[in-house]
């Protein structure tokens, strides 16, 4: 019925957003490894934007766990696989960013400027997973872990 269609659409949306996030992370990680500084700024802005959408969708899923029981098992598995991939690339991304920032003042300024441009209000998360309130774990990573547990 309508509930199944609605749940399927929500899971498909989350799959698409997670897939987009993975693509951005892969691209940014490569740019960081090769010090292609001109690409990093835009990728960080995209990542912050997509991370927010990801976070909102995952929060909705955690608030309404029944959504997962309404969808096809294949979609469920696909989402779980993408969530694992996103976690893996987020971990690598945080390590690469920290290394790049520690080794290069230009990168630090670039990251800082990109995050400022992408931010909309307090309590958002930086690409390193540090919130403006001083927490040290990124929202997408924390939420992705709770999605894994609820899957």
Secondary structure as a PSIPRED ss2 file (coil, helix, strand):
# PSIPRED VFORMAT (PSIPRED V4.0)

   1 X C   1.000  0.000  0.000
   2 X H   0.000  1.000  0.000
   3 X H   0.000  1.000  0.000
   4 X H   0.000  1.000  0.000
   5 X H   0.000  1.000  0.000
   6 X H   0.000  1.000  0.000
   7 X H   0.000  1.000  0.000
   8 X H   0.000  1.000  0.000
   9 X H   0.000  1.000  0.000
  10 X H   0.000  1.000  0.000
  11 X H   0.000  1.000  0.000
  12 X H   0.000  1.000  0.000
  13 X H   0.000  1.000  0.000
  14 X H   0.000  1.000  0.000
  15 X H   0.000  1.000  0.000
  16 X H   0.000  1.000  0.000
  17 X H   0.000  1.000  0.000
  18 X H   0.000  1.000  0.000
  19 X H   0.000  1.000  0.000
  20 X H   0.000  1.000  0.000
  21 X H   0.000  1.000  0.000
  22 X H   0.000  1.000  0.000
  23 X H   0.000  1.000  0.000
  24 X H   0.000  1.000  0.000
  25 X H   0.000  1.000  0.000
  26 X H   0.000  1.000  0.000
  27 X H   0.000  1.000  0.000
  28 X H   0.000  1.000  0.000
  29 X H   0.000  1.000  0.000
  30 X H   0.000  1.000  0.000
  31 X H   0.000  1.000  0.000
  32 X H   0.000  1.000  0.000
  33 X H   0.000  1.000  0.000
  34 X C   1.000  0.000  0.000
  35 X C   1.000  0.000  0.000
  36 X C   1.000  0.000  0.000
  37 X H   0.000  1.000  0.000
  38 X H   0.000  1.000  0.000
  39 X H   0.000  1.000  0.000
  40 X H   0.000  1.000  0.000
  41 X H   0.000  1.000  0.000
  42 X H   0.000  1.000  0.000
  43 X H   0.000  1.000  0.000
  44 X H   0.000  1.000  0.000
  45 X H   0.000  1.000  0.000
  46 X H   0.000  1.000  0.000
  47 X H   0.000  1.000  0.000
  48 X H   0.000  1.000  0.000
  49 X H   0.000  1.000  0.000
  50 X H   0.000  1.000  0.000
  51 X H   0.000  1.000  0.000
  52 X H   0.000  1.000  0.000
  53 X H   0.000  1.000  0.000
  54 X H   0.000  1.000  0.000
  55 X H   0.000  1.000  0.000
  56 X H   0.000  1.000  0.000
  57 X H   0.000  1.000  0.000
  58 X H   0.000  1.000  0.000
  59 X H   0.000  1.000  0.000
  60 X H   0.000  1.000  0.000
  61 X H   0.000  1.000  0.000
  62 X H   0.000  1.000  0.000
  63 X H   0.000  1.000  0.000
  64 X C   1.000  0.000  0.000
  65 X C   1.000  0.000  0.000
  66 X H   0.000  1.000  0.000
  67 X H   0.000  1.000  0.000
  68 X H   0.000  1.000  0.000
  69 X H   0.000  1.000  0.000
  70 X H   0.000  1.000  0.000
  71 X C   1.000  0.000  0.000
  72 X C   1.000  0.000  0.000
  73 X H   0.000  1.000  0.000
  74 X H   0.000  1.000  0.000
  75 X H   0.000  1.000  0.000
  76 X H   0.000  1.000  0.000
  77 X H   0.000  1.000  0.000
  78 X H   0.000  1.000  0.000
  79 X H   0.000  1.000  0.000
  80 X H   0.000  1.000  0.000
  81 X H   0.000  1.000  0.000
  82 X H   0.000  1.000  0.000
  83 X H   0.000  1.000  0.000
  84 X H   0.000  1.000  0.000
  85 X H   0.000  1.000  0.000
  86 X H   0.000  1.000  0.000
  87 X H   0.000  1.000  0.000
  88 X H   0.000  1.000  0.000
  89 X H   0.000  1.000  0.000
  90 X H   0.000  1.000  0.000
  91 X H   0.000  1.000  0.000
  92 X H   0.000  1.000  0.000
  93 X H   0.000  1.000  0.000
  94 X H   0.000  1.000  0.000
  95 X H   0.000  1.000  0.000
  96 X H   0.000  1.000  0.000
  97 X H   0.000  1.000  0.000
  98 X H   0.000  1.000  0.000
  99 X H   0.000  1.000  0.000
 100 X H   0.000  1.000  0.000
 101 X H   0.000  1.000  0.000
 102 X H   0.000  1.000  0.000
 103 X H   0.000  1.000  0.000
 104 X C   1.000  0.000  0.000
 105 X H   0.000  1.000  0.000
 106 X H   0.000  1.000  0.000
 107 X H   0.000  1.000  0.000
 108 X H   0.000  1.000  0.000
 109 X H   0.000  1.000  0.000
 110 X H   0.000  1.000  0.000
 111 X H   0.000  1.000  0.000
 112 X H   0.000  1.000  0.000
 113 X H   0.000  1.000  0.000
 114 X H   0.000  1.000  0.000
 115 X H   0.000  1.000  0.000
 116 X H   0.000  1.000  0.000
 117 X H   0.000  1.000  0.000
 118 X H   0.000  1.000  0.000
 119 X C   1.000  0.000  0.000
 120 X C   1.000  0.000  0.000
 121 X C   1.000  0.000  0.000
 122 X C   1.000  0.000  0.000
 123 X C   1.000  0.000  0.000
 124 X C   1.000  0.000  0.000
 125 X E   0.000  0.000  1.000
 126 X C   1.000  0.000  0.000
 127 X C   1.000  0.000  0.000
 128 X C   1.000  0.000  0.000
 129 X C   1.000  0.000  0.000
 130 X C   1.000  0.000  0.000
 131 X E   0.000  0.000  1.000
 132 X C   1.000  0.000  0.000
 133 X C   1.000  0.000  0.000
 134 X C   1.000  0.000  0.000
 135 X C   1.000  0.000  0.000
 136 X C   1.000  0.000  0.000
 137 X C   1.000  0.000  0.000
 138 X C   1.000  0.000  0.000
 139 X H   0.000  1.000  0.000
 140 X H   0.000  1.000  0.000
 141 X H   0.000  1.000  0.000
 142 X H   0.000  1.000  0.000
 143 X H   0.000  1.000  0.000
 144 X H   0.000  1.000  0.000
 145 X H   0.000  1.000  0.000
 146 X H   0.000  1.000  0.000
 147 X H   0.000  1.000  0.000
 148 X H   0.000  1.000  0.000
 149 X H   0.000  1.000  0.000
 150 X H   0.000  1.000  0.000
 151 X C   1.000  0.000  0.000
